[in-house]
Amino acid sequence: MTFTFGIYPGALLGSDTGLTYPVHPDRPEQIATALRELQGAARTLLVRAYRPYAAGATADTPTTPADPMRYLGEGRKLDLVLQFREPTGELDGWLEYIRATVRTDGPHLGALQICEEPNLDMPNLDGGTPNVLQAIVQGVVAAKEEARACGHDILVGFNAVPDFGRASPTFWQDIGALADERFHRSLDYVGLDFFPDVFRPLPADELPSAVAAVLTHFRDTSLPRAGIGASVPVHISENGWPTGPTRTEQRQAEVLEEVVRQVAALRESLNICGYSYFDLRDANTSGTDLFDGFGLLRDDYSRKEAFGVYRGLIEELTV
């Protein structure tokens, strides 16, 4: 079974109140150098990017990172998230937007994710957009049918967050009620965004068991509620741990290694096909907000300890 690593190379990120903007602009050459260093001898590295859709208007969330195609090549493929931000919930333009994306970007795509965290109603996420469930189900089918028609080998899926906190309690049942045979034939994976020990602090010795519990619940409880079987792989689409005034770079490196090794230990039993870290560079290394320091690099592109740890894990565990 293949197991692929990836990373979001931007520094702009959504927070619980809106957007967190980086204090320094992107430096594409330094980002590209860091991606090559992380990839090492691995045959591929997924480069994650987010692109919002809103018909006839500028979406609240800009495309990030800007021009992600510049970071591809040498085996690197795009892991593209299409966000459904159409305030009317109208689907015709959305479905054509998906098909056009496949036609235009298909040769560069490794994975295409339809919607972003649609079971969570928070700023800059898709859970609050009207008709988002249909946008997922019809969008997955449209993407896969277009990929097949164009001869592009693209993994098509959607993602979600774990079933606690502010997550919708009926999301999986609602997806299951809408999903038909075409949807299940088209679905290549389901992504999971999860951030253990970030929003709910954990004792250090409980982290591995908490990771295992979240992954097992997602596979054995959440997905079956939507009729999604064990043959559909899970991709860890976002995971990270921020540094800050009370969060050390050493502990970030430790958490990253513990989480990735736990994911790798469960990849066969839970059918996990990959892991992507969020994100490459801090928005503001000297900042005090929880969302300022998720990067493996500081905001001046100098390496944190976790950068070398992730590079070593990619070299060791890529299958």
C-alpha positions, -999 to 999 in steps of 0.1 A, spaced: 0 0 0 14 34 -10 19 61 17 25 96 5 36 127 24 27 164 17 27 199 31 9 232 27 37 256 17 19 289 25 17 310 56 -18 324 53 -42 304 74 -77 304 87 -82 309 124 -112 307 147 -120 343 140 -110 348 103 -77 348 85 -42 350 100 -19 369 75 19 364 74 40 393 85 64 387 55 54 379 19 62 346 4 97 340 -10 91 315 -38 127 305 -42 131 297 -5 98 278 -4 109 257 -34 143 250 -18 126 239 14 102 216 -5 131 200 -24 149 195 9 119 179 26 112 156 -4 147 143 -6 149 111 -25 111 104 -21 94 99 -55 68 125 -47 56 152 -23 21 166 -23 19 204 -24 -13 214 -8 -32 246 -20 -66 261 -14 -87 277 -41 -122 292 -32 -152 293 -56 -178 320 -55 -198 328 -86 -196 364 -98 -178 376 -68 -144 376 -51 -144 350 -23 -134 360 12 -105 336 11 -78 343 -15 -60 314 -34 -32 303 -12 -3 299 -18 -2 322 -48 7 303 -80 13 269 -65 23 254 -99 57 270 -94 64 245 -66 57 214 -87 80 192 -108 107 167 -97 78 143 -87 59 169 -67 21 170 -74 -6 194 -64 -31 185 -36 -57 210 -45 -87 220 -23 -116 236 -40 -136 255 -14 -174 260 -19 -179 296 -9 -209 304 -31 -233 323 -7 -264 313 -27 -256 276 -26 -262 273 -64 -244 243 -79 -244 246 -117 -215 270 -118 -197 251 -91 -198 218 -110 -186 234 -142 -158 251 -122 -147 217 -109 -148 202 -144 -128 231 -158 -102 228 -130 -98 191 -139 -94 199 -176 -69 228 -170 -49 215 -141 -53 178 -144 -18 169 -155 -4 186 -123 -30 172 -99 -22 143 -75 -53 148 -55 -84 170 -57 -104 177 -25 -140 188 -29 -148 214 -1 -128 222 31 -140 210 65 -176 210 55 -188 196 88 -175 227 107 -194 261 105 -166 286 111 -151 316 92 -134 307 59 -146 271 61 -174 255 40 -196 242 67 -217 273 68 -222 276 30 -258 267 19 -261 234 0 -226 222 10 -236 186 13 -248 185 -23 -217 204 -33 -197 175 -19 -217 146 -34 -222 161 -68 -188 177 -69 -170 144 -62 -189 127 -91 -183 156 -115 -145 157 -107 -141 119 -111 -161 117 -143 -141 146 -158 -108 131 -148 -118 98 -164 -129 115 -196 -96 134 -198 -75 104 -189 -61 121 -158 -50 99 -129 -63 121 -100 -74 110 -66 -108 126 -58 -122 130 -23 -135 153 4 -124 159 40 -138 166 75 -128 172 111 -133 148 140 -168 143 155 -165 165 186 -166 202 196 -183 223 170 -185 196 143 -220 189 129 -235 160 147 -255 147 117 -229 154 89 -221 117 82 -257 105 82 -266 134 59 -239 126 35 -250 90 35 -286 100 27 -275 119 -3 -248 95 -16 -256 72 -44 -237 45 -63 -221 71 -86 -207 89 -56 -193 58 -40 -177 47 -73 -161 81 -77 -147 85 -41 -110 77 -39 -103 89 -3 -116 109 26 -94 134 43 -91 141 80 -80 174 95 -70 170 131 -48 188 156 -43 169 188 -29 188 217 -35 221 200 -71 233 209 -75 207 237 -42 203 256 -32 168 265 -7 153 290 24 144 269 21 107 277 -15 106 264 -8 119 229 -2 86 211 -33 70 225 -54 101 217 -42 100 180 -51 64 178 -85 70 193 -93 98 168 -82 78 138 -100 46 149 -132 65 156 -130 82 122 -125 49 104 -148 27 124 -176 51 134 -178 83 113 -172 69 78 -196 39 82 -224 64 91 -221 77 55 -219 42 40 -182 46 33 -164 13 36 -130 2 48 -117 0 12 -118 38 8 -85 51 21 -81 79 47 -56 107 41 -45 129 70 -50 161 51 -41 186 78 -21 181 110 2 204 129 13 218 162 23 255 167 52 270 186 48 301 207 55 317 241 45 285 260 51 260 232 87 251 225 103 242 192 116 210 208 81 199 218 68 207 183 94 183 169 85 156 194 47 159 187 53 158 150 73 126 153 49 109 177 19 117 156 34 106 123 48 74 138 13 66 152 -3 73 119 23 50 102 17 23 127 -20 23 119 -18 28 82 -25 -8 73 -51 -16 98 -70 16 92 -62 20 55 -44 53 58 -28 64 25 -9 96 34 -1 125 57 2 162 51 17 187 75 1 221 81 22 243 74 56 251 61 63 286 75 51 306 105 28 335 100 45 355 128 72 338 148 73 365 175 35 366 177 15 354 207 -16 341 190 -21 303 188 -22 304 150 10 324 145 35 296 147 24 264 129 54 264 106 83 240 103 102 272 93 103 305 112 89 335 94 124 343 81 126 308 66 152 296 91 146 259 100 130 248 133 140 214 147 107 199 134 118 206 98 146 181 100 124 156 119 98 158 91 124 154 64 137 123 81 102 108 85 95 113 48 128 96 39 121 67 63 83 61 59 74 69 23 61 37 6 
